[in-house]
């Protein structure tokens, strides 16, 4: 072998070695980038869970309640109207007086009574209305504590701070310690968080109304966006002629997918509320706005699914005498359905997390009641998180994080359904 040939081989080997080294460095950089991204995701989840897991538990105080007709001020009457307007707050006050008889000053009693949530009388009223035979009996009842007491029991209140810097003074903390020593303070599962609507009091606030509003809103969006999006995709991909009009429609659909979501909120405000006169803060209007927002995503995903079907399927179907319509609906559409469903679910997941367009149509209202239908005033889960995040109380901070955890769980669940449906349809092929 000549010296020139050896020199050439050595140069090639040296070049290859440098290229391989660059590839190894690039591979390591990619792995590092993925690791850093996963690290930030883990830190995000750890932060949210550490702040929000305590919201799933609510501090309750055990009281021996005497359901006295005299304290209720109802006499011998037992009708629903009388029981509904009775003085149930007197029952909790009498029980607390019996536990702390030494508290005799008016200011001290006010602080003592505030240890129990203002929602406790409503719970006692519900008990009596459901079972009027409780009147005249003694019952041991676990009642929710005030949010400041809840934060103290959960050790989220620093006892070492000066008394002037705490929401609870030393006297109230001493009362809580006495109750804890007697076993009268427990953290129970917070069912109110999942069943109640919004409230000014953190211990009474829940996401039940927001979840119901989100479900109604998504249902309206799904019933409108899926059939319209799939029909549009079928027409553009299978029937529409290739000309400047269809090209312009395709360009506009692709552009609409990149339009900021708040623009759709402004459109919904002008079109559905100001022009059509539909009610503000209603899931129906929210669903219509989210339909406009998710349609481009569903159309693009559906067209991509139709394009992925091999042309041989169409040719074989038409070769045995099937019409264009039969070919599409009996052969092409079933094969494209996994991709269409995946795109639809991803679009719905995106809609579930939207806040800006719903703020524009008034779904930021303070709604206490659970909506009974798509025309009732309601809010949605992302907007509820936005409202709580703006509240100064420490107890609302943990409920904000807990609501984010629930929202993330819904999003993960919806994406999991998309994956499972896609795999199932692919297996049926």
ABEGO torsion letter per residue (X at the ends): XBAAAAAAAAAAAAAAAAAAAAAAAAAAAAAAAAAAAAAAAAAAAAAAAAAAAAAABBBBBBBBBBBBAAAAGAEABABAAAAAABBAAAAAAAAAAAABAABABAAAAAAAAAABBAAAAAAAAAAAAABAAABGBBBBBBBBBBAAAAAAAAGABBAABBAAABABBAAAAAAAAAAAAAGABBBBBBAAAAABBBBABAAABBAAAAAAAAAAAAAAAAAAAAAAAAAAAAAAAAABBBBAAAAAAAAAAAAAAABBAAAAAAAAAAAAAAAAGBBBGBAAAAAAAAAAAAAAAAAAAAAAAAAABBAAAAAAAAAAGBBAAAAAAAAAAAAAAAAAAAAAAAAAAAAAABAAAAAAAGAABBBABBBABAABBBBBAAAAAAAAAABABAAAAAAAAAAAAAAAAAAAAAAAAAAAAAAAAAAAX
